Amino acid sequence: TTTTTPTKITAANSSLSSLSSSSSDLKGLTVYANEFNPNNIVGEVVISPNTTIADLRDMIVDELGYNPGFKLMKNDDFIPPALSNFTVNKIFGPEEDYVIVSS
């Protein structure tokens, strides 16, 4: 069995301009594949208050290597592309710290 080390994306190594907030405004979201399960951790992305759902999708594609057609889910609820311009903070509460991606 091969174990991969999850990738952590931070403001320092991300090219997205939405991450230019102070470090106290940044929040980590753990990315899981298919279901919330410790064995399915893909990595972590760090978001700012200005990060949109579209930015989050781009981070998952660019930094974690997912194909663009994946489904993005909060818990078991699908986040439709129509919400792409919403900030992540409008979709995820302050205590929510993970997102699920599914092919």
C-alpha positions as CSV (number, residue, x, y, z in Angstrom):
1,T,0.0,0.0,0.0
2,T,1.3,3.4,-1.0
3,T,0.7,6.3,1.3
4,T,0.7,9.8,0.0
5,T,1.4,12.9,2.1
6,P,-1.5,15.4,2.0
7,T,-0.6,18.7,0.3
8,K,-1.0,21.9,2.3
9,I,-1.6,25.0,0.2
10,T,-0.8,28.4,1.9
11,A,-0.9,32.0,1.0
12,A,2.9,31.8,0.5
13,N,2.7,29.2,-2.3
14,S,-0.6,30.1,-3.9
15,S,-0.8,32.3,-6.9
16,L,-4.4,33.4,-6.1
17,S,-4.7,37.1,-5.3
18,S,-7.6,36.4,-3.0
19,L,-5.2,35.1,-0.4
20,S,-3.5,38.4,0.2
21,S,-5.2,38.9,3.5
22,S,-3.4,39.0,6.8
23,S,-2.5,35.6,8.3
24,S,-5.1,36.1,11.1
25,D,-7.9,36.1,8.4
26,L,-6.7,32.8,6.8
27,K,-8.5,29.5,7.5
28,G,-7.6,26.0,6.5
29,L,-10.1,23.7,4.7
30,T,-9.1,20.0,4.6
31,V,-10.0,18.4,1.3
32,Y,-11.4,14.8,1.3
33,A,-12.0,12.6,-1.7
34,N,-15.5,11.2,-1.9
35,E,-16.4,11.1,1.8
36,F,-15.4,12.5,5.2
37,N,-12.9,9.8,6.2
38,P,-9.4,10.3,7.6
39,N,-8.1,7.8,5.0
40,N,-9.4,10.0,2.1
41,I,-7.5,13.3,2.9
42,V,-6.2,14.8,-0.3
43,G,-4.7,17.9,1.2
44,E,-5.5,21.3,2.7
45,V,-6.2,24.6,1.1
46,V,-6.0,27.9,3.0
47,I,-8.7,30.4,2.2
48,S,-9.2,34.1,3.1
49,P,-12.5,35.9,3.6
50,N,-12.4,37.0,-0.1
51,T,-11.9,33.5,-1.5
52,T,-14.8,32.5,-3.7
53,I,-16.1,29.1,-4.5
54,A,-14.6,29.5,-8.0
55,D,-11.2,30.3,-6.3
56,L,-11.6,27.2,-4.2
57,R,-12.3,25.0,-7.2
58,D,-9.2,26.5,-9.0
59,M,-7.0,25.8,-5.9
60,I,-8.2,22.2,-5.9
61,V,-7.4,21.8,-9.6
62,D,-4.1,23.7,-9.7
63,E,-2.6,22.7,-6.4
64,L,-4.1,19.3,-5.6
65,G,-4.3,18.0,-9.1
66,Y,-8.0,17.3,-9.6
67,N,-9.7,17.4,-13.0
68,P,-12.0,20.4,-13.4
69,G,-15.2,18.4,-13.6
70,F,-15.3,17.3,-10.0
71,K,-18.3,17.8,-7.7
72,L,-17.7,20.0,-4.7
73,M,-19.6,19.2,-1.5
74,K,-20.2,20.6,1.9
75,N,-20.9,17.6,4.1
76,D,-23.1,15.6,1.7
77,D,-24.6,18.6,0.0
78,F,-23.6,19.4,-3.6
79,I,-22.4,23.0,-4.1
80,P,-23.6,23.9,-7.6
81,P,-21.5,26.0,-10.1
82,A,-24.2,28.7,-9.8
83,L,-22.7,29.6,-6.4
84,S,-19.2,30.1,-7.9
85,N,-19.1,33.8,-7.2
86,F,-20.1,33.4,-3.5
87,T,-17.4,33.6,-1.0
88,V,-16.5,30.4,0.8
89,N,-17.4,32.0,4.1
90,K,-21.0,32.5,2.9
91,I,-21.3,28.7,2.2
92,F,-19.2,27.3,5.0
93,G,-19.7,28.3,8.6
94,P,-16.8,29.5,10.9
95,E,-16.5,26.0,12.5
96,E,-16.6,24.0,9.2
97,D,-13.1,23.1,8.2
98,Y,-13.4,20.6,5.4
99,V,-14.7,20.1,1.9
100,I,-15.4,16.9,-0.1
101,V,-14.6,16.5,-3.8
102,S,-16.0,13.7,-5.9
103,S,-15.6,12.7,-9.5
